[in-house]
Amino acid sequence: MPDAVLAFLAGLGLSGADVATVIRKDPKLLCAGVERTLAPNVAGLISLGLSRSDIARLASLIGVTFRCRSIIAGLHYCLPLFGSYENLLRALKSGSVLSSDLERVVEPNVTFLRECGLGACDIAKLYAHTPSLLGISTQRIRTAVACVEGFGVDRESRMFRHALQVVAFLSEEKITTKVEHLKKMFRWSDSEVGIAFSYAPTLLMRSKESLQLRSEFFISEAGFEPAYIAHRPPMLTYSLEGRVRPRYYKVKFLKENGLLNHDRDCYRALTISEKFFVEKFICPHLEAAPHLAEDYATACREEVPARFIFA
C-alpha cells in the first residue's frame, strides 16, 4: 500500500521533496487506500476546477485533511469566500480552515462576521492573518466583537477587522492588564486608550518593556503631550531606534538651526516613507548642511552624531 500511495502522489506531479513533505505532515497517508480514499478525493477536487498541479500544491500544504472526504465540501465553501484558489493557498500556508468543522464552526462564524459588516474579502484577510479565528466558537468571536466595540471601534470602521484580530485570543484579564499599562505609561484616560486603540489596535500586543521605552522617549525626552500621542498612536508602532529617534533628531536639528519652522509638526516626519523623508527633510537642506545625509545614516545605525545632541 505505501508504494501505491507514493506512486499516486508522484502521478499528481509532486516531486520527491514534495512527497517527503506530505508524508512528514501526515505519516498515516501511506496507509490510505488509493482507490477508496485518495482517488475519489482527487476526482472531487478536479470537479471543483482544480488542475492536478493545483491539487499537488494543496496536498503539500494541508496534511491530514487531504485524505478526508470533508475536503471537497470545505473547498466548495472556501473557494468563493477567498475569491480565488491562489488566495486560498496563501491563507492555507498559515493554517488550514479546511480542517475545521464546516457546518458547526466555520459557516456560523462566517455568517456572524458577515452580520458584523465584513465582506468576503475582509473575512479572507482576517483568516489569512489569524488562521485559527474561523475555528474557534462563535461565542468567542461574539465576545471579541463586544470587546472591540467597547473600545469604541465601530463595525463600519476600517480598523474593525484589525482590532478583532488583536483581541480574539486575549483573555479579559490580559486586556485589562494591557489597558492599565497604557494608562499608566502614557498618562491616558480610559477614553484616550480607546482613541489610541481605534487607530492602532496592535498596541495591545506590545510588551510592557516596549511600551515603557516609547513612553520614556515620546513623553520624557521629546516632550509630546499624552493627548497628542493618543490621537496619533501609529508612531508608537514604529521602530524606536531604527526610525523614530533618527527622524526626530533630524527634524529637531533642522528646527534648531533655523532650517525648519519650529511649529512644524513632527508626526508627518515619523510616518512618511523613507524615500519621501529623505526627499522632504534631507535633500532640500544639503547645501546649508552638507553633513545631514551622513549624520542621518549614522543615527539610523543607532549611533547619535554629535550634531544631533542638544543641550
N, C-alpha and C positions, 0 to 999 in steps of 0.2 A: 504493500500500500504506500509506504513512503516514496518509493520510486515512481509510482503513478502520480502522486501529488507533485513531486518535483518536475516530472515531465509536463504535467498540466500547467504549472506555473511558468515553466520555460516557454510553453506554447503560447502563453499570453504575451510574451515578449519581454519578460523580466530577465535581466542579466543575472549572472551568478551572484554578484554582490547584492542585487535587489532581492533575490530569493533568500539569501542568507539573512537579510534584514527582516523579511516577512516571517521567517521561521523563528528568528530570535524573539520577535514580538509575540508570536503565538506558536510555541513548540507543538501544541496539540494539533495544529493544522496538518502535520504529517500523518495523523491518524484519521483525517476526514475522508469520507467517501467521495471520490471524484464524480461518479455518475449520480449518486444520491444527493450530494450537497453542493459541491463546487460548480459542476457543470450547470445545474439549474439556476444557481445564483448568477453566474456569468450570463446565461441566456436572459435572465430577468433584467440585468443591467444593460445589456445590449438593446433590449426592448425599450429602455428609457432614453436611448440615443447615445449611449457611451460607446466609444470605439474600444478595441482590445488594448490599445496603448493607454487610453483613459483608465480602463479597469486595472491595468498593471500598476499605474501610479497610485490608484486608490488602494490597492492591496498592500502596497509598501507603506501606507500611512496608517491604516485603521486597525491592524492586528486582528484580534479575536472576532470582531464584527464581520469580517469578510466571509466567515463560514456560517453566519447566522442568516436565517431566512428573512429576518426583520430588516436586513439591509435594503431590500427592494422598496418596501414601504417607506423606510427612512429617507432614501434618496428621492423617491417620488414626491415626498413632502418638502424636503430641504432644497431641492434644485430651484423651484420658483421663489422660495424665500431668499436664497442667496443671490438669485439673479442670473448666475451662470455657473458652469461646472468649475471654471477656474477660481471663482470667488469661494466656492465651497471647499476646493482643495486647499486654498490658502488658510481658510479657517481650520480645516482638519489638521494642519500642521501644529496647531496649538492644543488640540484636544478633539475628541470625537463626539459630536452631538448624536451621531448615528448609534452610539452605544446606550443612549438614554431611552427610557420608556416613552415611546412616541405619544400614545393615547393618554396616558396618565400624567405625564410630566411635560414633555416638550410642547405639545399642542395647547394645553391650558396656559402655559407660561407665555407662549407667543400671543395667544388671544388676549391675555391680560395686558401685555406690553402694547399691543395694538390699541386697546382701550385707553391706555395712558397717552396715546397720541404718537407713538413711534411707528414709523413706516417700515416696510420690509428691509430697506437699505440700512436704516438705523439699527434694527434688530440684528441684522447680519454683522454689522460693525461691532455691536455690543458683544455678540458671541465670539467674534474673531479676537477681540481684546480680552474677554473674560470667558473662556470656553465652558467652564463649569456652571455658568449662570443659568443656562437653559435646563440644566439637570437638577437644580435644587427645587424645593417645593414652591408652589405658587404663593403660599402664605408667607414664606420667607421673602419673596420678591415684593409682596404687598407691604411687608414691614419696612423693607428698604425704601420703597417709594414714599411711604409715610415719613420716614426719616429725612429724605431729601426735601420733601415739601416742608417739613418742619424747619429746615434751614432757610426756607424762603425761595427755593428754586421751583418755579412753575413747570408744569409738564410741557408747556409750549416753549420753554427756554431751550436754546441750542445746547446749553450745558447740562440739561437734564440727563441725557444718556451718560455723559462723563461722570456726573455726580453719582448716578446709580451704580456704575462700575466700581466706584470707590467704596461706597458704604455696604454693598451687598454682602460682603464677607467679614465685616467688622461687627463685633458684638456691641450691644448698647453700652456696656461698661467701658469698652475701649474707646468708643466715640466720645463718651463723657469725659474721659481722661484727656483725650486729644484736645477737646474744646477748652478744658481748663488750662492746658499748657499754652494754647494760643492766647487766651485771655490774659494770662499772667505774663507771658513773654513780650507780647506786643501791646499790652495795656488796652486791650479791646473790651468793649461791652459785648453782651450776647448778640445784639443786633449787628455790631461790626464784624463779629465772627461769621454771622450769616451772610453778610455782604461779601466778605472775603471768600467764603466757601462757594458762593454762587458764581464767582469769577474764576476761581482756581480750586476746584474740589480736591485736587491731589495734595493740598496742604495737609489733609488728614492722614496722608501716607508718609509724611516726613517724620524722621526720627526726632526725638526731643533734643538731641545734640545738634542736629542740623538747624532746627528752628532757633535754638539758643544762639548759634553763631550768626544767624541772619538778624536776630534781634539786636545783638551787640553791634553789628555793623550799621544797619539802617537807622536805628534809634540813637544808640550811644555815640557812634562815630560820625555818621552822615547827618544826624540831627533831623531825620524825617519825622513828621508828626504821625502818631498812631492812626488817626482817621485817614490821613493821606495814603498810608500803606494799605489800610483796609479796602480802599476803593481801587487800589492798583496792585493786587496780590500776585499777579503773574511774575513780577520782578523777584518774588521770594522763591520762585521755582528754578531760576537760572543758577548756573554755577557761580558761586561766590568768588572763587579765586580766578577762574578761567574767563569770566565775563564781567561780572558786576564791579569788582574792585578796579580792574584796569580801565573800564569805561568811566567809572565815577571819578577816578583820579585824573583821567584825561580831560574830562569836562571841567573839573574844578581848576585844573591848571589853566585852561583857556579863559575861564572867568577871572581868575586871579591876575592874569596878565593882560586883561582888557581886550582879549580876542573874542570874547563871547559875552553877551548880555548877562548880568548877574541874575536876572529874573527868568532866564531860560530854564524851562522845566527839564529836569534830568531824566524823567521817566522814559521819554521817547528814545533818548540815547541808549538806555538799557535794553529796550525791546526790539529795535530795528535789527535787520540782518547785519552780519559783519561787513558785507560789501557796502551797504548804504552807510554804515557807521564810518567806515574809512572815507567814503566819498564826501560825507557831510561834516565830519568833525576832525579829519586829519588833512586831507588833500588841500582844502582852501587855506590852510594856515602854514603850509610848509615853507613858504618864503619868509614869513615872520619868525617861524620857529622850526628850522631845518631838522632838529633832533626829534621832532614829535613822533614820527613813524618808528624810529628806533626805540624811543622810550616806551611807546605803547606796546611794541613787541616784547620788550623786556618785562613790562608789567604783566603781560599775558603768560609769561613763564613763571609767574608768582614771585618775581623779584621787583621791589619797589625802587624805581630810579630816584636819584637824589632830587631831581627837579620836581618830582611828584610828592615830596614831603613838605608839608606846610606847617608852620608854627602855629 
